[in-house]
């Protein structure tokens, strides 16, 4: 009897222990499922800050980043603004305390207004993953966050080149000059179908950037001299001279982007980003992208480079603004891909499609042309294009006495 009672007593204790352990396990699981997340959330810092972002991107574009930062009590006001609007208003609005905390800007604006931005002081972002042309411009530190870039390329209606038996894009201006007579013959020697848009200002998109790029490739280190400017004008004017063998463009044609979209132009020098505009004008048009032409004898190659950044305005919220950029950096590949932008990080260069690799090659010879007085050149260069054929001597005098000292910063 004593043995039976002992066994019952031991079994009772075992059952109690088992039930007690089960209660602990169940309590642990319930805590993990329902209470731990709330407790963890409560342990996160709450910054209670609202950040204003000006950029061409929407709230939806940034949502993967902003959602992750909401848990830190960071809220965001996304204002969609194009670059020109941003550059026109940011200084005044920032001075009045109404400006953004994070803003989309380009290298031209940054070079003139770098003092309004707060550089990165953390350790999560690394500048070493960017090409030298980017690192050098930023003085080897992340003054702003490099996002994407743009360069000049050559858009080509390949079908028209195929009509003369050419199945690869010309790589140099010398090659272009060689095929112009053949393209003119296909076109019955008229410009109803123009070979290439060069030599004018009023209806050539990006005429300033095209002029500067050709001028530097043609003249190399001496590109700032009056003799070099004359040489470049002489070279370009042949494309708009009706008596020239290389006559390819004239005033009566629509502007160059429209002409290309309307299939009235075979080769279009333009920025790669303008591809989207061409597609909007003519969704059925098939065309290819090639490197911007250079000169065979040029030792160094140059292309006009535009780089776009997210800059953090220097204020009390700069630390939190850079938190946003740190989170964006984690999603950089997905963000760039979704917006069809060209990446600036070296470790992504091998992953891009063939067309974007062409543009990346142009990035590596990119030039910011920071020594140019762009506004003055844009205002005064058209008169040289318009009058160089018939008024060359008088324009040379103007160039020598006044404009050559204003075209470039000394």
C-alpha positions, 0 to 999 in steps of 0.5 A: 500500500505504501508503494502505491501511495508513493507512486501516486504522489510521485505521479502527481508531482510529475503532472504538476511540473509538466503543467507548470512547464506547459504554462511557461511555454504557452506564456512565452509564445503568447508574449512573443506573438502579441506583446514583444513586438509592441515592447520592441517598438516602444524601445525604438527611438522616437524622433518626432520629426517631419521631413520635406523632400523636393524632387521629381519623385512621388510619394509612391516612389519613396514609400519603401523608404518612408515606411521603414522610417515611420517606426522612428516617428519620422514623417515625410512631406513629398513635394513633386517638383522638376529640377528647374522649379527647384533651382528657381525657388530653393534659395529664397524658400530656404532663407525664409525657413520654408524650404525642403530638408532634402532636395534633388539638385544637379552638379551645376547648382551644387557647384554654386551653392554648396554652402547650404548643404550638410555633408554626410558625417555617418559611417554607413555610406561609402564614397569609394563605390563611385567612379573617380569623376564623381569622387573628385568633384565631391572632394572625396567626401559625400557632400551630397548623395549621388543618384544618377547622371546623364550624358550626350549620346547619338540617337539613330534611326537605324533603318535609314542607315541600313538603306545605305548598307550601314549596320553599325553606328558611326563612332567619329565625326569623320565617319559621319562626314563620309556617309552624309553624301550617301544619305543626301542621295537617298533623300534626293539631295534635299533636307526633307530627311536630314542626316544630322542636326548640327550647325544651328542654335534656334532649332537644335536642342542642347546646342550649348552642350553640343558646341562645348563638347565638340569644341573641347574634343576638337581643340583639346587643352586649347579649347578656351582660345578665340582661335579654337572657338573660330575653328569649332564654328567653322567646323559646325557651320558646314552642316548648315551651309547649303553650299557645303558637301556636308549640308545636313540641317536648316532653319525651316526644320522643326526642333531636332527632337521633334524632327527625329520623332517625326522621322525627318532626322536620321541622327540626333545628338541629345542627352540620353534622358531625352529618350523618354521624350522621343518615345512620348512623341512617337511610341512606334518609332524604333531607334538605337543609341550610340556613343556621342561621336568624337574625332579620330585624332583627339588624344583625349575624349570628352562628353558633357556630364550632368550628375544629379544628387539628393542634397541635405539642407543644413539645418537642425534636421540634417541628421534625420535627413541623412537617415532617409538617405541611408535607408534609400542607399539600402534600396538603391538598386531597386529604386534606380531600376524602378525609375529606369535611371542609370546607376552611379555605383561601380558595383552595378555597372556590369548588371546594366543592359547594353544600351546603358553600358554605352552611356556609362562609357560616356560617363567615364570621359565626362566633363562638368564644364565648370569653367563655362559661363553657361548663361552668357554662352546660351544668350550669345552663341546663337548670333554666331551660328546665325551670322557666321556664314555671312558676317564672319569678320565682324563676329570675329572682332566681337569674339576677340574683343569681348565674348572670348573673355565672357564665355569662360571663367578665367 
